Amino acid sequence: MLTEIAPSERETLRPLFAGFPGLRGCVDAALEGTMGRAWADDAATPTVAMLHLEFFMLAGDPAAPAAEEAARRVEQDGSIVASTAAWEPVLRRVWGERLRPYTRVEFAQGEWDRKALRGFIEALPEGLVAKRIGAGDAGRFAELADSLVYNFPSLEEFVARGAGFGIEQEGRFVSGCASFAICSHSLEFEIQTHEDFRRRGLACATAASMIEHCLDSGLEPCWDAHNEQSAALATKLGFVNPQPYTAYELRPRVATGGA
């Protein structure tokens, strides 16, 4: 039976997530106990564990008795990443045809070119201003996209513990990069750009600002691409060694007709 693991007790789960295929910043934050939730079949000597920080991240022995219970705990609209392909039969057994595999791509740090990063920021079109998000900006920043801040319990917590960089035009943010997950040594990127302002280099500029922040703060920048555009942007910024891996989404339940 799975039990929830307190933030201060999650270090015992770390060996199960060694070599996890993606979402490195999310895994780090959940295991460190700074964000997210965790469950395991045994707090001291776990064989199966699950982390939840937007994604449901499954690790351990898929043949263990608690593996199917972990799969069943995924919420109806959840996205899933598992430590090995051996978990897929368990997920299929629980979710059947609702389980939809798709490909994500994890990148590694490159040899950062500070001059190039600064060039992306300075190349912004006239009328657009790049800035670090402070307490007075957080509400307007969140209006661009909830996903920039919703892993934090409040906007105040986001400003205090997280990091965000936005591009502003006439008082509204049209592009932003934020800490989707953050801990003492890594930061997972989240980028959003208003549809009317895409293909102008704005996402590149905000991401470059975040990379600079990570380098200055001793944090590993973590990039996990969910589509080709995200992967291309990662390469442009200087991330390297793309590693595709399989993630899963749950299709909506098909409604059945009634009399």
C-alpha positions, 0 to 999 in steps of 0.5 A: 500500500502506498503512503504519502512521504513527508518532504523531509523523508524523501531522500530514501526515494532518490535511488529509484529515480536515478537515471529518470528519463526526463523532467529533471528539475521536477524530480529534483524539486519533489525529492528535495521536498521543496515542491510537489507530493510523493508516495511510496510503498515503504518510507525506509526501503521503497520498491515503488514510488510516485512523485507529483509535480504537474506530472505523475512520475513513477519509478521502481519495480513495475512488478511489485505489488504496489505498482498497479496501485501507483498507476491507479492513483494517476488523476483522470487528466494526468500526464505520466512519465515512468522510469522504464518502458517496463511500466507501460504494461502496468499502465495499459492494464489500468488505463487501457485504450485511454493511455496515449503515448507521446514523445518528449525530449530532455536536453542537457546543459551546454557550454553557455555563450554569455555574449550570445545570450545577451544578444538575444535579449538586446535584440528585442523589437522596439516597444518591448521591455524585458524585466525580472518579475517582482511583487508588483508584476506577478499578478499581470505575469500570471494573466499571461498563463497560469502555468507560469506560476501555478506550481506555487501556493501563492503569487507571493511564494512565487516571487519569494522562492521562484524566478520569472522574466517577462516581456512587457508591452504597454503594461501587459506581459506578452511573453514570459519564462518562469521556474516551473519547478525549482530547488537548491540546485536546478530549475525547470523552465516554463515558457509562454508567449501570447499568440499575437507575439510569436516568432519575434524572438520573445521566447528566446529572450526570456529564456536567455534571461533565465539561463543568465539567472541560473548561471549567476545563482548556481542552478542547473537550467533544465529544459524538457521539450514537448514539441518540435518548436520547443526543441528547436528553441532549446538548441538555439539557446545552447542546450545540447544532447537531446534525449527523446523519451516516452510520456503518456497522457490519458484520453478523455473517457468516452461517454456512453449513451443512455435512455 
